[in-house]
Amino acid sequence: MTMSSAKTTEKPRGAKLDLKVIGPIVALIVLILIGMSLNPNFLSYANITNVLARSAFIGIIAVGMTFVITAGGLDLSVGSMAAFVAGLMILTMNLLTDSMGIGVDVILIGIALSLVAGLIAGLVNGLLITKVGIEAFIVTLGTMGIYRSLITWLADGGTLSLGFEMRELYRPVYYGGIFGVTWPIIAFFVVALLGEIVMRHTAFGRHCAAIGSNEKVARYSAVSVLKVRLATYTLLGLLVGFAVVMYVPRLGSASSSTGLLWELEAIAAVIIGGTLLKGGFGRVWGTVVGVLILSLIGNILNLTDFVSPYLNGAIQGVVIILAVVLQRSRSTDR
């Protein structure tokens, strides 16, 4: 074969669009168009801000989950962890109210407790996985049951409620904001922005991808695999605590049903956004798009009678399976 014929048969590079990049964005645009066609109030300011505020809890947790999955890990306990931390926070604030009265200092102590409790819970998961050597699936499945049982015990099978006056004082953390944008939306944006910077422009982000891609190669490259993996679970726990800080003033209560299926939504958002379930590649901005996609699906189901909103969990499960199938098909095509 001559050089000229070889050049003519060579496929041009860069001509093919990367569906892994544009796929989630296209899906988000399609959902917006569907919502607009089904309900004229879909793009109203009230509906959009409500969707964004309610998705902020899952979004904050999903950012942390992105690092865990990128490093080849998994955490099934985040929903139960959030419920337990919320219950612990409410109990503590109620006890402090009896001795210290109604005040901002009680709220600040509650916030600090939530962050520390989440961090410790994530650290425990990480230590069991990295130091003890138990599989992540087993560890987090076990702690999922432990945290769910603990919140049920703390609430005596019922609901833990924050005192009325303290709840009114704490409400602006969820319902307040600046320039018409509520604090949970702002918090989600800041966490996502910082997460994207860390993932793309720091050694920690590169090490997470290296460990998820090939742990042995990462070790030979002088990457501290155990420390990085431990850090991902600790970071996720801290973000669960931060999400609880935003969640408690919304309802002012916690029960055994709090945080139910949050782990499913967080994992689904990460996978939909393009992060590889097997690890090695993570994309925080994609996770944000994934969170918005799941939130809009739920919102469209609530605004229309096309499909029962009780099937939202089933739809999310189908979306996870489809996303993983698409990831595998793309890997086999290479």
C-alpha positions as CSV (number, residue, x, y, z in Angstrom):
1,M,0.0,0.0,0.0
2,T,1.3,3.4,-0.9
3,M,1.6,6.3,1.4
4,S,-1.1,8.3,-0.4
5,S,-3.6,5.4,-0.1
6,A,-2.8,5.0,3.6
7,K,-3.5,8.7,4.1
8,T,-6.8,8.4,2.4
9,T,-8.0,5.4,4.4
10,E,-6.9,6.9,7.8
11,K,-9.8,8.1,9.8
12,P,-9.7,11.8,10.8
13,R,-9.1,12.4,14.5
14,G,-11.4,14.6,16.6
15,A,-14.3,14.4,14.2
16,K,-16.3,12.1,16.4
17,L,-18.2,13.6,19.3
18,D,-17.5,12.1,22.7
19,L,-20.9,10.9,24.0
20,K,-19.4,10.4,27.4
21,V,-19.0,14.2,27.6
22,I,-22.1,15.5,25.9
23,G,-24.5,12.7,26.8
24,P,-25.5,13.9,30.3
25,I,-25.8,17.5,29.0
26,V,-28.1,16.4,26.1
27,A,-30.2,14.3,28.5
28,L,-30.6,17.4,30.8
29,I,-31.7,19.6,27.9
30,V,-34.2,16.9,26.7
31,L,-35.6,16.7,30.2
32,I,-36.0,20.5,30.4
33,L,-37.8,20.5,27.0
34,I,-40.1,17.6,28.2
35,G,-40.9,19.5,31.4
36,M,-41.7,22.7,29.5
37,S,-44.1,20.8,27.2
38,L,-45.9,19.0,30.0
39,N,-46.4,21.9,32.4
40,P,-46.2,25.6,31.8
41,N,-45.0,26.3,35.3
42,F,-42.0,24.0,35.0
43,L,-39.6,26.9,34.4
44,S,-41.1,29.2,36.9
45,Y,-38.8,30.7,39.5
46,A,-40.5,29.0,42.4
47,N,-40.3,25.6,40.8
48,I,-36.7,25.9,39.7
49,T,-35.5,27.2,43.1
50,N,-37.5,24.5,44.8
51,V,-35.9,21.7,42.7
52,L,-32.4,23.1,43.2
53,A,-32.8,23.6,47.0
54,R,-34.2,20.1,47.5
55,S,-31.4,18.5,45.3
56,A,-28.7,20.3,47.2
57,F,-28.5,17.6,49.9
58,I,-28.0,14.8,47.4
59,G,-25.7,17.1,45.4
60,I,-23.3,17.8,48.3
61,I,-23.1,14.1,49.2
62,A,-22.7,13.1,45.5
63,V,-19.6,15.4,45.2
64,G,-18.0,13.4,48.0
65,M,-19.2,10.1,46.4
66,T,-17.5,11.1,43.2
67,F,-14.1,11.0,44.9
68,V,-14.9,7.6,46.6
69,I,-16.0,6.0,43.3
70,T,-13.1,7.5,41.3
71,A,-10.7,5.9,43.7
72,G,-12.4,2.5,43.2
73,G,-14.5,2.6,46.3
74,L,-18.2,2.6,47.2
75,D,-20.3,3.8,50.1
76,L,-23.9,2.5,50.7
77,S,-24.2,4.0,54.1
78,V,-24.6,7.7,53.3
79,G,-28.4,7.9,53.6
80,S,-28.5,6.1,57.0
81,M,-25.5,8.1,58.1
82,A,-27.3,11.3,57.3
83,A,-30.4,10.1,59.3
84,F,-28.3,9.2,62.3
85,V,-26.3,12.5,62.3
86,A,-29.5,14.5,61.9
87,G,-31.0,12.7,64.9
88,L,-27.9,13.2,67.0
89,M,-27.9,16.9,66.0
90,I,-31.5,17.4,67.0
91,L,-31.2,15.5,70.3
92,T,-28.2,17.6,71.2
93,M,-29.8,20.9,70.3
94,N,-32.9,20.1,72.3
95,L,-30.8,19.2,75.4
96,L,-28.7,22.4,75.0
97,T,-31.9,24.4,74.7
98,D,-33.0,23.3,78.1
99,S,-29.7,24.5,79.7
100,M,-28.6,27.4,77.4
101,G,-31.9,28.6,76.1
102,I,-32.8,29.6,72.6
103,G,-29.8,31.1,70.8
104,V,-27.5,31.1,67.9
105,D,-24.8,29.5,70.0
106,V,-26.9,26.3,70.3
107,I,-27.2,26.2,66.5
108,L,-23.5,26.7,66.0
109,I,-22.8,23.8,68.4
110,G,-25.3,21.7,66.5
111,I,-23.6,22.5,63.2
112,A,-20.2,21.6,64.6
113,L,-21.5,18.4,66.0
114,S,-23.0,17.4,62.7
115,L,-19.7,18.1,60.8
116,V,-17.6,16.2,63.4
117,A,-20.1,13.3,63.6
118,G,-20.2,12.9,59.8
119,L,-16.4,13.1,59.6
120,I,-16.0,10.4,62.3
121,A,-18.5,8.2,60.6
122,G,-16.7,8.5,57.3
123,L,-13.4,7.9,59.0
124,V,-14.7,4.7,60.6
125,N,-15.8,3.4,57.2
126,G,-12.4,4.3,55.7
127,L,-10.4,2.7,58.5
128,L,-12.4,-0.6,58.3
129,I,-11.8,-0.6,54.5
130,T,-8.1,0.5,54.4
131,K,-6.6,-0.7,57.7
132,V,-8.8,-3.8,58.5
133,G,-9.0,-4.8,54.8
134,I,-12.7,-5.4,54.6
135,E,-14.4,-4.9,51.2
136,A,-16.1,-1.5,50.9
137,F,-19.4,-3.1,49.9
138,I,-19.5,-5.2,53.1
139,V,-18.4,-2.4,55.4
140,T,-20.8,0.2,54.1
141,L,-23.6,-2.3,53.9
142,G,-23.0,-3.1,57.5
143,T,-22.8,0.5,58.7
144,M,-25.9,1.3,56.7
145,G,-27.8,-1.1,58.9
146,I,-26.1,0.1,62.0
147,Y,-26.9,3.8,61.4
148,R,-30.5,3.1,60.4
149,S,-31.0,1.0,63.5
150,L,-29.4,3.7,65.7
151,I,-31.7,6.5,64.5
152,T,-34.7,4.2,65.0
153,W,-33.5,3.5,68.5
154,L,-32.9,7.2,69.3
155,A,-36.3,8.1,68.0
156,D,-37.9,5.1,69.8
157,G,-39.4,4.1,66.5
158,G,-41.0,7.5,66.0
159,T,-39.7,10.9,65.0
160,L,-37.2,13.3,66.7
161,S,-38.3,16.9,66.4
162,L,-36.4,20.1,67.0
163,G,-38.1,22.5,69.5
164,F,-40.5,24.9,67.8
165,E,-38.7,28.1,68.8
166,M,-35.3,26.7,67.9
167,R,-36.7,25.5,64.6
168,E,-37.9,29.0,63.8
169,L,-34.5,30.4,64.6
170,Y,-32.8,27.8,62.4
171,R,-35.2,28.0,59.4
172,P,-33.3,30.7,57.5
173,V,-30.4,28.4,57.0
174,Y,-32.6,26.5,54.5
175,Y,-35.2,29.1,53.5
176,G,-33.0,32.2,53.6
177,G,-30.4,33.3,51.1
178,I,-29.1,36.2,49.1
179,F,-30.4,37.8,45.9
180,G,-33.2,35.3,45.8
181,V,-30.9,32.3,45.9
182,T,-31.3,30.1,49.0
183,W,-28.3,29.0,51.1
184,P,-28.5,25.3,50.2
185,I,-28.2,26.2,46.5
186,I,-25.2,28.4,47.2
187,A,-23.6,25.7,49.4
188,F,-24.1,23.1,46.7
189,F,-22.5,25.4,44.1
190,V,-19.5,26.2,46.3
191,V,-18.9,22.5,47.2
192,A,-19.2,21.5,43.6
193,L,-16.8,24.2,42.4
194,L,-14.3,23.3,45.1
195,G,-14.7,19.6,44.2
196,E,-14.1,20.2,40.5
197,I,-11.0,22.2,41.3
198,V,-9.6,19.5,43.6
199,M,-10.4,16.7,41.2
200,R,-8.9,18.4,38.2
201,H,-6.0,20.6,39.5
202,T,-4.6,18.9,42.7
203,A,-2.4,15.9,43.4
204,F,-5.2,14.4,45.5
205,G,-7.6,14.3,42.5
206,R,-5.0,12.8,40.3
207,H,-4.1,10.2,42.9
208,C,-7.8,9.2,43.2
209,A,-7.9,8.5,39.5
210,A,-4.6,6.7,39.5
211,I,-5.7,4.4,42.4
212,G,-9.1,3.6,40.7
213,S,-7.4,3.0,37.4
214,N,-4.7,0.6,38.6
215,E,-3.9,0.3,42.3
216,K,-0.6,-1.6,41.8
217,V,0.7,1.0,39.3
218,A,-0.3,3.8,41.7
219,R,1.7,2.1,44.5
220,Y,4.8,1.8,42.2
221,S,4.3,5.5,41.4
222,A,4.8,6.4,45.2
223,V,1.1,7.1,45.7
224,S,0.0,6.5,49.3
225,V,-3.0,4.3,48.3
226,L,-4.4,3.7,51.8
227,K,-4.1,7.4,52.9
228,V,-5.8,8.7,49.8
229,R,-8.6,6.1,50.0
230,L,-9.1,6.8,53.7
231,A,-9.3,10.5,52.8
232,T,-12.0,10.0,50.3
233,Y,-14.3,8.3,52.8
234,T,-13.5,10.9,55.4
235,L,-14.3,13.7,53.0
236,L,-17.6,12.0,52.1
237,G,-18.5,11.7,55.7
238,L,-17.8,15.4,56.3
239,L,-20.0,16.3,53.3
240,V,-22.8,14.1,54.7
241,G,-22.5,16.1,57.9
242,F,-22.6,19.4,55.9
243,A,-25.7,18.2,54.0
244,V,-27.4,17.5,57.3
245,V,-26.7,21.0,58.4
246,M,-28.7,22.2,55.4
247,Y,-31.4,19.5,55.7
248,V,-32.4,19.8,59.4
249,P,-33.9,23.3,59.2
250,R,-36.1,22.3,56.3
251,L,-38.3,19.9,58.3
252,G,-36.8,20.2,61.8
253,S,-37.1,16.4,62.3
254,A,-35.4,13.1,61.8
255,S,-36.8,9.5,61.7
256,S,-36.0,6.0,60.4
257,S,-37.2,7.2,57.0
258,T,-34.8,10.2,56.8
259,G,-32.3,9.9,54.0
260,L,-34.0,6.8,52.6
261,L,-32.5,5.9,49.2
262,W,-30.0,8.9,49.3
263,E,-27.2,6.5,48.6
264,L,-29.0,5.3,45.5
265,E,-29.5,8.9,44.3
266,A,-25.9,9.9,45.0
267,I,-24.4,6.9,43.2
268,A,-26.9,7.3,40.3
269,A,-25.9,11.0,39.9
270,V,-22.2,10.1,39.9
271,I,-22.6,7.4,37.3
272,I,-24.9,9.4,35.1
273,G,-22.4,12.2,35.2
274,G,-19.8,10.1,33.5
275,T,-17.7,8.9,36.5
276,L,-16.7,5.2,35.9
277,L,-18.2,2.9,38.4
278,K,-15.1,0.7,38.4
279,G,-13.0,3.8,39.2
280,G,-10.1,5.5,37.4
281,F,-12.0,8.5,36.0
282,G,-14.2,11.1,37.9
283,R,-16.0,14.3,36.9
284,V,-17.5,16.5,39.5
285,W,-19.3,18.8,37.0
286,G,-20.8,15.7,35.5
287,T,-22.1,14.7,38.9
288,V,-23.8,18.0,39.2
289,V,-25.5,17.4,35.9
290,G,-26.5,13.9,37.1
291,V,-28.0,15.4,40.3
292,L,-30.0,17.8,38.2
293,I,-31.2,15.1,35.8
294,L,-32.5,12.9,38.7
295,S,-34.1,16.0,40.4
296,L,-35.9,17.0,37.2
297,I,-37.1,13.4,36.7
298,G,-38.7,13.5,40.1
299,N,-40.1,17.0,39.6
300,I,-41.7,16.1,36.2
301,L,-43.3,13.0,37.8
302,N,-44.7,15.3,40.5
303,L,-46.0,17.9,38.1
304,T,-47.7,15.4,35.8
305,D,-49.9,12.3,36.0
306,F,-47.9,10.5,33.3
307,V,-46.2,8.2,35.8
308,S,-46.8,7.8,39.5
309,P,-44.2,9.7,41.6
310,Y,-44.0,6.6,43.8
311,L,-42.0,5.0,40.9
312,N,-39.2,7.5,41.2
313,G,-36.9,5.0,43.0
314,A,-37.6,2.4,40.3
315,I,-36.8,4.9,37.5
316,Q,-33.5,5.8,39.3
317,G,-32.6,2.1,39.5
318,V,-33.2,1.7,35.8
319,V,-31.1,4.8,35.1
320,I,-28.2,3.4,37.1
321,I,-28.3,0.1,35.2
322,L,-28.5,1.8,31.8
323,A,-25.6,4.2,32.7
324,V,-23.4,1.2,33.7
325,V,-24.4,-0.7,30.5
326,L,-23.5,2.3,28.4
327,Q,-20.1,2.6,30.2
328,R,-19.3,-1.1,29.5
329,S,-20.4,-0.8,25.9
330,R,-18.1,2.2,25.4
331,S,-15.2,0.4,27.0
332,T,-15.6,-2.7,24.8
333,D,-15.7,-0.5,21.7
334,R,-12.2,0.8,22.4
